[in-house]
């Protein structure tokens, strides 16, 4: 069901349904503000300039794709957005907090509370069932066991896996494992969901199902950032940022 305050506009729908109308949610307050960000790496005697002065703002309720060829700075920017790395120079504010000057413990706190990660390789604990995998971030957050279980069950239900919560990863299909990973990303109720090549290890049909789920998550009010090299995956987003040689080459609507 489409929530209130959501308008509809024509554009690319899910893969296989390119002419369906799709919702465009009104954007909310600023959540990410990057200004003049550079990132340098030293490899032997060589200096690698992964980012060369990137400016980027992302607001709540956006559905954004980040694209770029190998070596464009796409992965570095993703690590920066996810507070997995800090800039060499420039400013990065996340929900008004200065990330660039944070120490490791502060960065870890933002990652755990504010950002839900979805990885190409799922990153699930193989000997734990789906419920425990989803519950894990809430253990780090210090929630009581009863609240952890309740929220993990709800997150699994939200991604259509209420009947699979006691299955281990090897008892689930690739698409189901990715749904567990998405539930884990959502269970902390983060400010943004950051997905790195979320369909990269899935067949085409399952990839479509996962992108349909992302569409539902967007409709429900989640802020989504998808990092991908696939054009058809990026077109599910409402905005595409393209990188080349450490700079933003273009930034505009997906349609």
Number of C-alpha atoms within 10 A of each C-alpha: 6 13 10 9 8 14 12 11 12 13 19 20 19 24 18 10 10 15 12 13 14 19 19 20 22 13 14 12 10 15 18 20 19 21 16 15 23 22 22 14 12 9 8 6 6 8 10 11 16 21 26 18 18 18 16 15 12 21 19 20 23 22 30 26 26 23 25 22 14 12 13 20 23 27 18 20 25 19 16 19 23 23 23 15 17 25 22 14 16 17 19 26 18 20 16 11 14 12 22 21 14 13 10 12 9 12 18 15 14 18 17 17 18 18 21 25 23 24 20 15 17 20 13 20 14 12 12 14 19 31 27 21 22 30 24 17 21 21 13 11 13 9 13 10 12 9 12 23 18 12 21 29 22 17 26 25 15 17 21 15 21 16 10 17 18 14 15 19 21 11 14 14 12 19 20 19 21 28 24 30 26 29 29 27 24 27 22 23 16 19 22 27 25 26 23 22 17 25 24 15 16 17 11 12 11 17 20 18 16 22 20 16 18 24 20 17 19 21 21 16 18 21 23 25 24 24 25 22 19 14 13 13 21 23 21 26 27 21 19 24 20 19 23 18 17 22 19 22 12 12 15 11 12 18 12
